[in-house]
């Protein structure tokens, strides 16, 4: 069964994919930090806004695009990862692998 997504949902997913592709352009030593930063930022922003708050989502998309453009610059080679991000990453490290392929893994 195909899942139909709204235009806004497609925009958010496109931004997320673009951010993950940006991670692959960074030095190998910094890629885990960039990936953690991207995953943490998207997850915390998603949980902080209601899916029905269109103006807030559009604002976050605009802000995310500007921030991503900054990180896509080849001169940016590393990013800051806070202790909160590291703790969140440790708690959620195995979630994607353990839920892959299950119907409820689309969270």
C-alpha positions as CSV (number, residue, x, y, z in Angstrom):
1,X,0.0,0.0,0.0
2,X,1.3,3.4,-1.0
3,X,1.5,6.1,1.6
4,X,0.4,9.5,0.2
5,X,2.3,12.5,1.6
6,X,1.4,16.1,1.5
7,X,3.6,18.7,-0.2
8,X,4.9,19.9,3.1
9,X,5.8,16.3,4.2
10,X,7.7,15.8,0.9
11,X,9.6,19.1,1.4
12,X,10.7,18.0,4.9
13,X,11.8,14.6,3.7
14,X,13.6,16.2,0.7
15,X,15.5,18.5,3.1
16,X,16.4,15.5,5.4
17,X,17.7,13.5,2.4
18,X,19.7,16.6,1.2
19,X,21.2,16.9,4.7
20,X,22.2,13.3,4.8
21,X,23.8,13.6,1.4
22,X,25.7,16.6,2.6
23,X,27.2,14.4,5.4
24,X,28.8,12.2,2.8
25,X,30.7,15.2,1.3
26,X,32.4,15.9,4.7
27,X,35.7,14.3,5.9
28,X,35.3,10.8,7.1
29,X,36.4,11.6,10.6
30,X,33.6,14.3,10.9
31,X,30.8,12.4,9.2
32,X,29.5,10.7,12.4
33,X,29.3,14.1,14.1
34,X,27.4,15.6,11.1
35,X,25.1,12.7,10.9
36,X,24.3,12.8,14.6
37,X,23.7,16.6,14.3
38,X,21.3,16.1,11.4
39,X,19.4,13.3,13.1
40,X,19.1,15.0,16.4
41,X,18.1,18.4,15.0
42,X,15.3,16.9,12.8
43,X,14.0,14.7,15.6
44,X,13.9,17.4,18.2
45,X,12.4,20.0,15.8
46,X,9.8,17.5,14.7
47,X,8.8,16.7,18.3
48,X,8.6,20.4,19.2
49,X,6.0,21.4,16.6
50,X,2.5,20.2,15.9
51,X,2.0,18.5,12.5
52,X,-1.0,20.9,12.0
53,X,1.1,24.1,12.6
54,X,1.8,24.8,8.9
55,X,3.4,28.2,9.5
56,X,5.9,26.9,12.1
57,X,6.8,24.0,9.8
58,X,7.4,26.4,6.9
59,X,9.5,28.6,9.1
60,X,11.6,25.6,10.2
61,X,12.0,24.5,6.6
62,X,13.3,28.0,5.6
63,X,15.6,28.0,8.5
64,X,16.8,24.5,7.8
65,X,17.5,25.3,4.2
66,X,19.6,28.3,5.1
67,X,21.5,26.3,7.7
68,X,22.1,23.5,5.3
69,X,23.4,25.8,2.6
70,X,26.0,27.0,5.2
71,X,27.0,23.4,6.1
72,X,27.2,22.4,2.4
73,X,30.1,24.9,1.9
74,X,33.3,22.8,1.3
75,X,35.2,25.0,3.7
76,X,33.0,23.7,6.6
77,X,34.8,20.5,7.7
78,X,33.5,19.9,11.2
79,X,30.5,20.7,13.5
80,X,29.9,21.0,17.2
81,X,28.1,18.2,18.9
82,X,26.8,18.9,22.4
83,X,26.6,16.4,25.3
84,X,22.8,16.3,24.9
85,X,23.3,15.2,21.3
86,X,25.8,12.6,22.3
87,X,23.5,11.2,25.0
88,X,20.5,11.2,22.7
89,X,22.6,9.4,20.1
90,X,23.7,6.8,22.6
91,X,20.0,6.2,23.6
92,X,18.9,5.9,20.0
93,X,21.9,4.2,18.4
94,X,20.2,0.9,17.7
95,X,16.7,2.1,17.0
96,X,17.0,2.2,13.2
97,X,18.6,-1.2,12.8
98,X,16.3,-2.9,15.3
99,X,13.1,-1.5,13.7
100,X,14.1,-1.7,10.1
101,X,11.5,-3.5,8.1
102,X,8.7,-3.3,10.6
103,X,5.5,-1.4,9.7
104,X,5.9,1.0,12.7
105,X,9.4,2.1,11.8
106,X,8.2,5.1,9.8
107,X,8.3,7.4,12.9
